[in-house]
Every structure is written in structure tokens, then in C-alpha cells.
Amino acid sequence: MTESATQGHRALASPVRVLTKGASTVNWISYMGGARHDVAYPRVLEGELTAAGWTAVVHDTSLAAEHPKEGLAGWPRDVVNFSPDAVVLHYGHMECIHLLLPRALQRHAQKINARPGPLRDPYRQRVVRPAWQLLARGQQRVAPHVPEQVFQRRARRAVLDLERLVDRALMVGGPLVLVMELTPPGANYESWFPGMGARMAEMNRLLRAMVERVGRPEVRFFETQRVIAPLTTTGVDVNPDGAHFTPAAHRLLGAALADEVAGWVAEQGHLAPATETLRSDAAHSGTFGAPPR
């Protein structure tokens, strides 16, 4: 399409598409098993955009314990195929948990979708779980003595992978890209993984520096801690299991993300809010019906 053909184009009668990627920080609630209205922030984001008058589709591909390199590997499937207007990237948490134990071992020990069976259940209860706790306690004692360079190398590799993912996401129509700030661990995780809070602070510094290095206005560092400050400044524990947000924190994050996405999409002019789409369709057909409430 020529440049002249794209000028003054009619806004698409298409939903705002948002892609959320990351580890279980995105999709898990501390604790699971609550009421139906307890939802994670991708669902809140979708609802808030809809309430603001946009038709919205939020596609969440987050996966427990996912690292940026795996998010990058899924770029063709997640980003290219979906063509999002905005991408939310919530990575870096996993790199800050363990200094020594491999992620594959953690996944095996803590998987919640393990199949039942007369041998599988005793194996997990009597072998895997005690062995994992023993190794975690050993790491707990050793971690304070591990040189800082061990984490620094891991963190830099992760941020480079994430930067490549940001670059590849921008290739697909230049969407808004929000790089999420990490929040400090709860007391449970800080106890099990000494120094995790300091590691997360360093990861945040590297993430912010990466966004500044990219230097594009559509790539932004999203200040998660500022958004949930109304809870944390009053002493509310936003991650009582140590790692995952409460429903209240998810609601604040989803609402703030919706404001950011809606403001950016409105400035681009390539999509029309649902109410404008209805009016445009009615103008072409000669009728207009009020949207259902």
C-alpha cells in the first residue's frame, strides 16, 4: 500500500489486541482457589478496556517459570500470529529466585498438574518433595556466600534475551511494549531464597536501562510498584505466598495497564472505540441501535 493510500484511512472496526507474556507472576493468584471474581490482571485489563468503550481481546501466553529466552522462542506464534496492538512483558522474576538449583528440577518438584497413580503419588510425596526441600535448605545456607557475579551473568543474559524479544515484537506493526517492573518478594520467598529482594532490585535496574537503551516512545517501563503503592503503603501484603499478587493487586495493575493501553491506542487512530464503530456501521446502513447494556 502506498503512503498516500494509508493517509486518512478509516479506523479498523477491530478489537484492541493485547498480548501478555511472562511467568506465573502474570497468571497466578496468591492464593488460588478463591471466588470467581478473583482474576489475574490480564482479565482485569480486558474488562477495563471494555468498560472504557473499546472492544478488547487480551491473549495471555504466560507460563509458570518461563524465562525471556523461551518468550523469545515463542515470538512467531505469540506475536506474529496475533499482531497485537500492545504487548505486556513481565519477565525477570525467575532469574532472581534460585542461585544454584536448576529450573527443571523446581518444575518437577512443584508441578501441580502431576498425574495421580499408586506409584506416582507416593513418589512425589515421599521422594520428590523431601528431596526438594533438602536441596532448597542447602541453597538457603550457601546462597549468601555465592559471588555476586553468578547472578549478574544470569541477569544480563536474560535482559539481552528480553531486549531481542522487544525488538522482534516491534517488527509486527510497532505495538506499544510495556516492560513490567518487578515487585519485592514476600517474606516467605525472602526467607527461602536469601538475597532475592536485592537481586530483584538489580534486575529492575537492568530492565529500566534496557528500555532506555531501546529509546523508542512505544517501549515503556511500567512502574508496577507505584501502581500497587495504595496497598503496600498501608501495610497490605500484596503477595502473601511470597511471589504472586493478591486479587486486589491484580485489579490495580489491570486497571492501570488499561489506562496506558487505551491512551496509546487512541493516539494512534488505527482503531475505533466500540461506540464509534456502531455509529459508523449505522451511518453506512442508515440505522443505529444503542449498544446493549
Secondary structure, DSSP 4 states (H G I P E B T S, - for coil): --HHHHTTPPPBS--EEEEEEESHHHH--SSSS--TT---HHHHHHHHHHHTT--EEEEE---TT--HHHHHHTHIIIIITT--SEEEEE--HHHHH-SSS-HHHHHHHH-S-PPP-TTHHHHIIIIIHHHHHHHHHHHHHHGGGS-HHHHHHHHHHHHHHHHHHHHHHHTTT--EEEEEPP-PPPHHHHHHSTTHHHHHHHHHHHHHHHHHHH--TTEEEE-HHHHTHHHHTTT--S-TTSSS--HHHHHHHHHHHHHHHHHHHHHH-SB--HHHHHHHHHHHHT---PPP-
